Amino acid sequence: MVISKTNENGAVSFEQLLIGEDTDAGLTRNCFEMASGSALIYDEEMTQYKLLWDYPECSIEVPERLCVSHTALKSQGLLERCVSLPVREATEEEILLAHSAEYLAAVKTTPSMNLEELQAFSLQYEAVYFHQNIYHCAKLALGATLQLVDSVMTGKVRNGMALVRPPGHHSQHSAANGFCVFNNVAVAAHYAKRNYNLTRVLIVDWDVHHGQGIQYSFEDDPSVLYFSWHRYEHQQFWPNLHESDYNAVGKGKGTGFNINLPWNKVGMDNADYLAAFFHVLLPVAYEFSPELVLISAGFDSAVGDPEGHMSATPQCFAHLTHLLMSLAGGKLCACLNPSLPPVFRGGYNLDSLSQSVCQTMRALLGDPAPPLSGLAAPCVSAVESIQNVRAAHQQYWGCLSQDLLPVSEPSTKRLREGGEEEESNGQSAVESAQAPPAAPPMRTAIATPAGQERSSLEQSLRVEGSPATLEQAARCIRGAALKSLEDEKVLCSLGNLFAVLDKIMKKEVRNGLAVVPDLPTAAACAAGHAINSETDRVLVVFLGDEEVYCTSQHCNQQFLQGSSLCVSVLLCVPLQESETRGGLLQVLFTLVLPVAYGFGPGLVVTALGGWGLSGAHQPDWQRACLSLITLNACIDSKTSPSTQQDSEAQAVGPIGSSLLGDPAPVLGPQPAPSREDAREVERQRQRLQQHWGLVQAAGEERSHAAAGEERSHAAAGEERSHAAAGEERSHAAAGEERSQAAAGEERSHAAAGEERSHAAAGEERSRAAAGEERSHAAA
C-alpha cells in the first residue's frame, strides 16, 4: 500500500508502506547487488570555443549554455552529492563507431585553420560553425559520455549526467550538423553494445529538435530503440525533414524500432509530455526491456525557449527522468544538449535551462519529484500525434497490437501559442523550483506483526504501534468490513499501520512498509486515517485478483475529479491467472498513472493483494516494485504500500528495497497483454477518459468505439472455426424454425385476441341494450 502526502510547501513526498507476510526468512535489503551514487562529468575546457564571425544562424550557441548549468548544480548543493568522474578524450577508434574516416580526417585539420578557412569549412555543413579548439572539445564531450557509460555499466555508479559541449544528436556519419560535431549518444550506444555485449539499448531524445543523426545511425538496427519527440509543424520546423514524421518507423530489421512523435503545434505542456510517455514510450520501452537507457537531454523543449516555444516546466523533467529510472535496472546516462540561448528577457532562459538540469539531476539522485499542478487533458494536436504513432507502430509492438487505430488527419497547421502571459507562468515555475522541500531524515518505516521476530530492512526505521481500538478503526471504515475488527490480529496490524502513517505525515520518513492479515480493511483504514488527519486527497491502488470493496467512509469510486477537498479514489487492478502479466503493465501505464497524475493525490496507498507474490510467480513481485517506483513520481515521495500477510518474504524484500530507493528488478522483454486484458483496459479507458483527460490516447471517441467494435468482431471471427461455423448454421436453421413457430403462435394469439375482442364488443353491446331497457322501464 503506497501513501503520499503533501508537505507544508505544497510539494508532495512519496512515502510507502508495505504490508507483507511475516515469515522466518525476515526482511533483507538488496536481493541483488545494487550500484549506488550518481555521477556528474564536466570539464570547463569544453567552454573554450566560440563563434568568431557574424553567423546569425549559429549565434545562440555560446559557452554560457554549459557553465550556467554547472553553476546552478553547485549553488543548489547538488554537485557535492554527485560522484565526480574525470574527463578523457575519445579515441579515433571510438569516433569511427558512428562516423566515417573521411569525415574524421577533415575535422582533424580544423585546429590549424585560419578564420577564412574555418568559415569556408563550416559552410560545407548546415547550421554549424568550427573553431580551432572545437575538435579538442568534441573529443572531450564524446570521451566524457563514454566515461559515464563505463561507470554505469561497471557498477561504479547507478546513473549519471554528462555536461558536455558541443552537443551531438544532429551529427551524421559524414557531416557536422546543427552545432554538433560528433554524435555523442550514437557513439555511446555503439560503444556500450561493443564493450558490454548489450543487445537492447534505449535512446530517449526529448530535445525540441529531431535528432536525425541518431535516427540515421540506427534506423536499420533492432538492438537500439530510438524515441524522439520534436517540434515538427508538418515539416515546417528545422530540420524540415519528411523522415521526422510519425511514419518513419525504421528500415529493414530495424522497422518498428524508430519512434518519432511530431509536435504539430507549439505550446506543448506538462500534460502533453506525460501523455506521450504514458501511451507511447513507457509501454513500448518495457516491452523492449533495455539493458541501458541513454537520454539525449536537450532542454529547449522547456518553457521559455524562443526557438521551441513549448510550455513544459523544469519540474516536468524530474518526472520524466524518474519514469525512466525503473528501466534497465536503473542504468541510465543523461547526456546534456544545452540548447537554450544564453539570455532572453532578463536571463529567463538561463533560469529555465539551469533549473531543468537541476531537476533532472535531483531525480537521478533519488530526490522526490516536485508536484505538477494544474494538469489537464493533453491538447487535441498532441492526442492526434499520439494516436498516429500508436497506429503506425501497432503491427510491431504487442502492447499496441490490440489498438486497431486509424491514422488521424492532423487538425492543426502551424500555430504559435504563448506570449507574455505564458512565459510569465513559466518564470514562476522556474522560481519555485529553486527551493525544493527538505527530505525527511529517514526514508522508510517498517512495521511487521507484533510479537514475531523479524529483522528490519537495512537503513529503515522499525515501527511498532499499540493495537488500534474499535473506535479508532470505526472512524475509518463502515459497513460489513466492521466485522473484521473483531479479530485481534487485525487490530494489532492496524495499530502498526497507523503508527507508520503518523511517521509519514509528521515527515519523519518518506515512505513505509507494513504487513497485515486483512488487506481490504487495512487499505480502507489507511485512507480513512489519512483523511481524518487532514490529508486532502488519497489515491488507493489495489493490485490483486480478489474481490475488493471500498470500505472507507470517504471513498469515491466514481472517479469524479475534484469532487471534494477530502476524497479518496479507488483503482482496482484485477489480474487474470496466467503465465504472463503483460496486462498489468498496460493498466499501470495507460490507466493508473494517468488517473494518478490527474488526481494529484496528497497520499497514495498501494495495496498488494493475494496475486502470487511468491517464488512461483516471480514476475509479479517484480511488477509490484515497478508499480511502487512509477507511482512515486506522480506524488513526489510520500507513499505507503501494504501486502497481505500470506505473501512470501522473498517478495517483501525486493519491494522494501524499492521503497529504499533501489531500482526495480529487470523484468526482461514483456509479452503482449492478452486479448481479454486489452479489451478490458480499453473498456475502462472509455469510461475513465470522460473524467481524466490524461487517459485519452486517441483523437476522437468514435475512434475508440470503432476500435473496440473491430476488436470484438476480430476476436469473434478468430474464435470461430469451420466446425463452429457449421454449428452456427445449424443454430441459425433452428432459430429460423423457432422464429416460424413463434410467428405462427403469434398469429394464433392474434386470432384469439381478435375473437376475444369481438366477444367483448358483443358483450358490451348486450350490456348497453339491457341498460337502455332499464332506462325505459324507469321512465
VEXSE-991925 format. One line per 3 residues: number of its first residue (from 1); their letters; for each residue x, y, z of C-alpha. Coordinates in steps of 0.1 Angstrom, whole numbers. Example, Ala and Ser with C-alpha at 12.3 -4.5 7.8 and 13.67 -1.06 7.14 Angstrom:
1) AS) 123:-45:78  137:-11:71 .
% end
This chain:
1) MVI) 0:0:0  15:33:-11  7:65:6 .
4) SKT) 18:100:-3  12:133:14  17:169:5 .
7) NEN) 41:189:27  37:224:40  54:239:10 .
10) GAV) 29:223:-14  53:196:-25  44:160:-21 .
13) SFE) 67:135:-6  64:99:-16  61:76:14 .
16) QLL) 54:39:11  40:14:35  44:-22:25 .
19) IGE) 22:-49:42  35:-84:37  36:-118:53 .
22) DTD) 56:-123:84  79:-154:80  110:-167:95 .
25) AGL) 130:-156:65  130:-120:76  133:-88:56 .
28) TRN) 166:-81:39  176:-53:16  191:-60:-18 .
31) CFE) 183:-94:-31  207:-85:-58  237:-62:-57 .
34) MAS) 229:-26:-64  252:2:-75  248:35:-57 .
37) GSA) 255:71:-64  250:94:-94  279:106:-115 .
40) LIY) 284:141:-129  310:147:-156  321:182:-165 .
43) DEE) 352:199:-177  354:237:-181  377:231:-211 .
46) MTQ) 346:223:-232  336:260:-229  369:271:-247 .
49) YKL) 355:277:-281  330:302:-296  318:317:-329 .
52) LWD) 344:340:-344  324:357:-372  289:370:-378 .
55) YPE) 267:340:-384  232:346:-371  221:310:-376 .
58) CSI) 247:299:-350  248:330:-328  228:313:-299 .
61) EVP) 255:286:-295  277:301:-268  298:288:-239 .
64) ERL) 275:301:-212  250:274:-221  272:249:-204 .
67) CVS) 287:267:-174  254:281:-163  241:246:-157 .
70) HTA) 273:236:-137  270:268:-116  233:260:-108 .
73) LKS) 242:225:-97  269:239:-74  247:266:-59 .
76) QGL) 219:242:-51  243:218:-33  239:190:-59 .
79) LER) 275:190:-71  288:178:-37  263:149:-37 .
82) CVS) 274:136:-70  303:113:-78  328:133:-98 .
85) LPV) 344:115:-127  375:125:-147  371:135:-184 .
88) REA) 391:120:-212  394:125:-249  376:100:-271 .
91) TEE) 400:79:-293  398:79:-331  387:43:-330 .
94) EIL) 357:53:-308  348:82:-331  348:58:-360 .
97) LAH) 320:38:-344  295:63:-358  315:84:-383 .
100) SAE) 334:79:-415  372:80:-417  369:107:-443 .
103) YLA) 349:130:-420  372:124:-391  402:133:-412 .
106) AVK) 385:165:-423  377:176:-388  412:169:-376 .
109) TTP) 425:196:-399  405:224:-383  429:232:-354 .
112) SMN) 454:246:-379  429:267:-400  427:305:-400 .
115) LEE) 395:324:-398  387:323:-435  394:286:-438 .
118) LQA) 372:279:-408  343:299:-424  347:280:-457 .
121) FSL) 349:247:-439  318:254:-418  297:263:-449 .
124) QYE) 301:227:-461  276:217:-435  243:230:-422 .
127) AVY) 238:252:-391  273:246:-375  305:265:-370 .
130) FHQ) 341:254:-364  368:269:-342  405:259:-338 .
133) NIY) 397:243:-304  364:226:-313  380:193:-324 .
136) HCA) 396:190:-289  363:199:-272  343:175:-293 .
139) KLA) 367:147:-283  363:157:-247  325:157:-250 .
142) LGA) 324:123:-265  350:109:-241  330:123:-211 .
145) TLQ) 299:105:-224  318:72:-228  333:76:-193 .
148) LVD) 298:79:-179  287:47:-198  317:28:-184 .
151) SVM) 310:39:-148  273:29:-150  280:-4:-168 .
154) TGK) 307:-15:-144  287:-6:-113  308:23:-101 .
157) VRN) 277:44:-101  240:37:-107  233:66:-131 .
160) GMA) 247:100:-141  248:130:-162  274:143:-186 .
163) LVR) 275:181:-191  291:183:-225  296:207:-254 .
166) PPG) 294:206:-284  262:186:-284  258:156:-307 .
169) HHS) 224:143:-318  223:161:-352  257:150:-363 .
172) QHS) 257:123:-390  280:97:-404  299:121:-426 .
175) AAN) 287:155:-417  285:180:-389  251:195:-384 .
178) GFC) 231:217:-360  260:228:-337  270:191:-335 .
181) VFN) 304:177:-345  305:141:-332  273:122:-322 .
184) NVA) 279:116:-286  249:95:-278  251:74:-310 .
187) VAA) 287:66:-304  278:58:-268  252:33:-279 .
190) HYA) 276:16:-303  303:16:-276  281:0:-250 .
193) KRN) 270:-27:-274  305:-35:-284  322:-33:-250 .
196) YNL) 295:-48:-228  278:-71:-253  245:-53:-249 .
199) TRV) 216:-63:-272  190:-37:-262  197:0:-258 .
202) LIV) 170:26:-254  177:62:-265  152:89:-254 .
205) DWD) 156:123:-272  135:150:-256  152:179:-274 .
208) VHH) 127:202:-292  146:194:-325  146:160:-341 .
211) GQG) 179:141:-336  181:129:-372  217:119:-368 .
214) IQY) 208:93:-341  179:81:-363  202:76:-393 .
217) SFE) 227:57:-372  202:31:-360  172:31:-383 .
220) DDP) 180:-5:-395  193:-18:-362  168:-37:-340 .
223) SVL) 191:-36:-310  186:2:-305  151:16:-298 .
226) YFS) 151:54:-306  123:76:-293  122:113:-302 .
229) WHR) 96:139:-297  102:172:-315  86:203:-329 .
232) YEH) 76:194:-365  46:215:-376  40:195:-407 .
235) QQF) 77:197:-418  78:235:-413  103:234:-384 .
238) WPN) 140:227:-386  154:203:-397  124:202:-420 .
241) LHE) 127:165:-429  99:142:-441  116:114:-421 .
244) SDY) 110:132:-389  73:124:-391  55:96:-373 .
247) NAV) 55:72:-403  93:70:-403  94:37:-383 .
250) GKG) 128:24:-393  141:2:-421  148:-35:-427 .
253) KGT) 154:-53:-395  151:-21:-376  115:-15:-387 .
256) GFN) 94:-6:-356  125:5:-336  124:42:-346 .
259) INL) 96:61:-329  91:98:-339  64:117:-321 .
262) PWN) 60:150:-340  45:181:-323  24:199:-349 .
265) KVG) 18:230:-328  38:249:-302  28:254:-266 .
268) MDN) 30:217:-256  30:215:-218  34:190:-190 .
271) ADY) 2:171:-197  12:166:-234  47:153:-224 .
274) LAA) 33:129:-198  7:116:-222  34:108:-247 .
277) FFH) 52:88:-220  21:70:-207  7:60:-241 .
280) VLL) 37:55:-263  72:54:-247  67:35:-215 .
283) PVA) 46:6:-228  70:1:-257  101:6:-236 .
286) YEF) 90:-20:-211  82:-45:-238  116:-38:-253 .
289) SPE) 133:-41:-219  165:-22:-225  198:-30:-208 .
292) LVL) 209:6:-208  190:39:-212  206:69:-228 .
295) ISA) 189:103:-227  197:130:-252  187:157:-228 .
298) GFD) 180:190:-247  161:215:-227  150:237:-255 .
301) SAV) 118:217:-251  112:236:-218  92:267:-212 .
304) GDP) 108:300:-224  129:289:-253  123:313:-283 .
307) EGH) 131:285:-307  110:258:-292  80:278:-279 .
310) MSA) 70:249:-256  54:253:-222  67:223:-201 .
313) TPQ) 81:234:-168  115:224:-154  97:203:-128 .
316) CFA) 83:181:-155  118:168:-164  122:154:-129 .
319) HLT) 91:133:-135  102:122:-170  136:112:-156 .
322) HLL) 120:93:-127  97:74:-150  127:61:-170 .
325) MSL) 148:51:-139  129:18:-134  142:6:-168 .
328) AGG) 174:-14:-173  179:-19:-135  184:18:-131 .
331) KLC) 213:20:-156  207:55:-171  230:80:-186 .
334) ACL) 218:116:-194  239:135:-220  231:172:-219 .
337) NPS) 224:190:-251  224:226:-238  203:242:-265 .
340) LPP) 188:273:-248  200:307:-258  220:324:-231 .
343) VFR) 198:355:-225  162:361:-233  141:387:-214 .
346) GGY) 163:393:-184  181:359:-182  149:339:-182 .
349) NLD) 162:312:-204  193:308:-182  169:300:-153 .
352) SLS) 148:276:-174  179:257:-186  197:256:-153 .
355) QSV) 166:245:-133  157:218:-159  192:204:-154 .
358) CQT) 189:206:-117  155:189:-116  169:161:-138 .
361) MRA) 199:157:-115  177:156:-84  157:128:-99 .
364) LLG) 189:108:-107  200:114:-70  166:99:-59 .
367) DPA) 151:131:-46  113:134:-45  99:149:-77 .
370) PPL) 81:182:-72  44:184:-77  29:192:-111 .
373) SGL) -1:213:-105  -29:221:-129  -26:190:-151 .
376) AAP) -54:190:-176  -60:169:-207  -34:169:-234 .
379) CVS) -43:192:-263  -61:179:-294  -30:181:-315 .
382) AVE) -9:161:-290  -36:134:-288  -37:132:-326 .
385) SIQ) 1:128:-328  0:101:-301  -28:83:-319 .
388) NVR) -8:83:-352  23:70:-336  3:42:-320 .
391) AAH) -14:34:-353  20:34:-372  36:10:-347 .
394) QQY) 7:-12:-337  19:-40:-360  54:-40:-344 .
397) WGC) 46:-39:-307  24:-63:-287  14:-36:-263 .
400) LSQ) -1:-16:-292  -13:-46:-313  -49:-45:-300 .
403) DLL) -54:-8:-308  -66:-11:-345  -65:26:-345 .
406) PVS) -68:45:-378  -43:73:-387  -59:106:-378 .
409) EPS) -56:135:-402  -40:163:-382  -64:191:-375 .
412) TKR) -36:216:-368  -15:238:-390  14:260:-378 .
415) LRE) 1:276:-347  22:296:-323  9:298:-287 .
418) GGE) 23:315:-257  33:351:-254  37:373:-223 .
421) EEE) 12:355:-201  25:320:-209  61:330:-203 .
424) SNG) 53:347:-171  37:315:-158  69:296:-168 .
427) QSA) 90:321:-149  70:314:-118  75:277:-122 .
430) VES) 112:282:-126  115:303:-94  95:278:-74 .
433) AQA) 119:250:-84  148:267:-67  135:259:-32 .
436) PPA) 128:222:-30  114:208:2  137:192:27 .
439) APP) 136:154:27  128:136:59  159:123:78 .
442) MRT) 148:86:73  135:72:41  114:42:51 .
445) AIA) 95:30:82  89:-7:86  60:-23:106 .
448) TPA) 56:-61:110  32:-80:133  40:-76:169 .
451) GQE) 54:-105:189  71:-121:159  108:-119:153 .
454) RSS) 118:-102:120  148:-82:111  140:-48:96 .
457) LEQ) 153:-37:63  187:-21:65  186:17:68 .
460) SLR) 149:17:77  131:27:109  114:-1:128 .
463) VEG) 79:10:140  56:-9:164  23:7:174 .
466) SPA) -2:-1:201  -32:-22:189  -59:0:173 .
469) TLE) -91:4:193  -125:-4:178  -134:33:180 .
472) QAA) -102:43:160  -109:18:133  -146:26:131 .
475) RCI) -138:62:123  -121:49:91  -144:22:77 .
478) RGA) -180:13:75  -205:-14:66  -197:-51:65 .
481) ALK) -159:-45:70  -166:-36:106  -169:-74:113 .
484) SLE) -133:-79:105  -124:-57:135  -135:-84:159 .
487) DEK) -102:-102:150  -74:-91:175  -47:-97:149 .
490) VLC) -64:-72:126  -65:-45:153  -28:-51:161 .
493) SLG) -18:-48:125  -39:-16:121  -21:-1:151 .
496) NLF) 12:-7:133  -2:7:101  -14:39:119 .
499) AVL) 20:43:135  37:42:102  13:66:86 .
502) DKI) 18:90:115  56:89:109  49:97:73 .
505) MKK) 25:126:80  49:141:105  76:140:78 .
508) EVR) 99:118:99  101:93:70  94:94:33 .
511) NGL) 76:61:30  67:30:49  60:-8:48 .
514) AVV) 36:-28:68  23:-64:69  -14:-70:75 .
517) PDL) -37:-101:76  -68:-83:61  -57:-62:31 .
520) PTA) -90:-46:21  -97:-35:56  -62:-21:60 .
523) AAC) -63:-2:28  -96:14:37  -84:22:72 .
526) AAG) -52:37:59  -71:60:36  -96:69:63 .
529) HAI) -69:76:89  -50:98:64  -81:118:56 .
532) NSE) -91:121:92  -56:135:97  -63:163:71 .
535) TDR) -47:147:41  -69:162:14  -67:137:-15 .
538) VLV) -59:100:-12  -54:76:-40  -59:39:-32 .
541) VFL) -45:14:-58  -53:-22:-52  -32:-48:-72 .
544) GDE) -48:-82:-69  -72:-108:-81  -96:-110:-52 .
547) EVY) -128:-91:-49  -123:-57:-33  -148:-32:-20 .
550) CTS) -141:3:-7  -149:4:30  -137:40:36 .
553) QHC) -164:64:46  -147:90:23  -142:67:-7 .
556) NQQ) -154:79:-41  -154:51:-66  -170:73:-94 .
559) FLQ) -136:88:-104  -151:123:-102  -122:148:-104 .
562) GSS) -122:174:-76  -154:162:-60  -144:175:-26 .
565) LCV) -114:185:-5  -114:152:13  -117:125:-12 .
568) SVL) -102:91:-20  -102:74:-53  -101:36:-55 .
571) LCV) -84:19:-85  -88:-19:-85  -65:-38:-109 .
574) PLQ) -77:-74:-111  -52:-98:-126  -60:-129:-147 .
577) ESE) -44:-161:-136  -20:-166:-165  17:-172:-171 .
580) TRG) 22:-137:-184  12:-104:-168  16:-80:-197 .
583) GLL) -19:-67:-189  -7:-53:-156  19:-31:-173 .
586) QVL) -7:-18:-197  -31:-10:-169  -3:8:-150 .
589) FTL) 9:30:-178  -24:37:-196  -48:39:-167 .
592) VLP) -33:41:-132  -6:67:-139  -28:90:-160 .
595) VAY) -55:89:-133  -29:94:-105  -13:124:-122 .
598) GFG) -47:139:-130  -60:134:-95  -29:149:-78 .
601) PGL) -31:130:-46  -16:141:-13  -12:104:-4 .
604) VVT) -11:71:-24  -19:38:-8  -9:8:-29 .
607) ALG) -23:-25:-16  -6:-56:-29  -30:-84:-26 .
610) GWG) -31:-122:-30  -20:-123:-66  10:-146:-65 .
613) LSG) 37:-126:-46  57:-157:-43  86:-176:-59 .
616) AHQ) 61:-194:-82  52:-160:-97  84:-141:-95 .
619) PDW) 75:-115:-122  45:-105:-100  66:-90:-72 .
622) QRA) 89:-75:-98  60:-57:-113  49:-47:-78 .
625) CLS) 83:-30:-74  78:-13:-107  43:-1:-96 .
628) LIT) 57:14:-64  85:32:-82  65:47:-110 .
631) LNA) 37:58:-87  65:75:-67  68:101:-94 .
634) CID) 33:113:-95  31:122:-58  67:133:-52 .
637) SKT) 76:110:-24  50:100:2  38:65:-3 .
640) SPS) 27:36:17  25:0:3  7:-28:20 .
643) TQQ) 10:-65:12  -12:-93:25  1:-114:53 .
646) DSE) 2:-146:32  26:-131:7  61:-146:6 .
649) AQA) 91:-130:23  111:-131:-9  85:-107:-24 .
652) VGP) 86:-84:6  124:-79:5  126:-66:-31 .
655) IGS) 96:-44:-27  111:-30:5  143:-23:-14 .
658) SLL) 123:-4:-39  109:18:-11  145:25:0 .
661) GDP) 154:37:-35  167:7:-53  157:3:-89 .
664) APV) 130:-22:-98  142:-56:-108  147:-61:-145 .
667) LGP) 116:-78:-160  130:-88:-193  112:-84:-227 .
670) QPA) 75:-84:-220  48:-102:-239  17:-86:-253 .
673) PSR) -13:-84:-230  -40:-110:-237  -69:-101:-259 .
676) EDA) -92:-102:-229  -70:-79:-209  -67:-54:-238 .
679) REV) -104:-53:-243  -110:-47:-206  -84:-20:-205 .
682) ERQ) -100:-3:-235  -134:-5:-218  -120:11:-187 .
685) RQR) -103:38:-208  -135:47:-224  -151:51:-190 .
688) LQQ) -123:69:-173  -114:94:-200  -147:112:-195 .
691) HWG) -133:124:-162  -95:121:-166  -80:138:-196 .
694) LVQ) -46:121:-194  -62:87:-201  -71:98:-236 .
697) AAG) -49:83:-263  -68:88:-295  -81:118:-312 .
700) EER) -119:111:-313  -141:90:-291  -156:74:-321 .
703) SHA) -122:60:-330  -121:43:-296  -156:29:-302 .
706) AAG) -148:17:-337  -116:1:-325  -134:-17:-297 .
709) EER) -160:-29:-321  -134:-41:-345  -116:-59:-318 .
712) SHA) -148:-76:-307  -156:-87:-343  -120:-98:-349 .
715) AAG) -119:-119:-317  -153:-134:-325  -141:-142:-360 .
718) EER) -109:-157:-349  -125:-179:-322  -150:-194:-347 .
721) SHA) -137:-224:-366  -151:-240:-396  -169:-266:-374 .
724) AAG) -182:-238:-353  -194:-221:-384  -214:-252:-394 .
727) EER) -228:-254:-359  -237:-218:-362  -256:-226:-394 .
730) SHA) -275:-253:-376  -283:-229:-348  -295:-204:-375 .
733) AAG) -318:-231:-390  -331:-240:-357  -335:-203:-349 .
736) EER) -355:-199:-381  -378:-228:-372  -383:-213:-338 .
739) SQA) -390:-179:-355  -416:-195:-378  -431:-213:-349 .
742) AAG) -432:-182:-329  -447:-163:-358  -474:-190:-361 .
745) EER) -480:-188:-324  -482:-151:-326  -508:-153:-353 .
748) SHA) -528:-177:-332  -526:-154:-303  -536:-125:-326 .
751) AAG) -566:-145:-339  -576:-155:-304  -572:-119:-293 .
754) EER) -594:-108:-322  -621:-133:-312  -619:-121:-276 .
757) SHA) -622:-85:-289  -654:-95:-309  -668:-113:-279 .
760) AAG) -661:-84:-256  -677:-60:-281  -708:-82:-283 .
763) EER) -710:-84:-246  -706:-46:-243  -735:-41:-268 .
766) SRA) -757:-65:-248  -750:-46:-216  -758:-14:-234 .
769) AAG) -791:-28:-247  -800:-40:-212  -792:-7:-197 .
772) EER) -814:10:-223  -843:-13:-214  -838:-5:-177 .
775) SHA) -838:32:-186  -872:29:-204  -886:9:-175 .
778) AA) -875:36:-151  -891:62:-173 .
% end
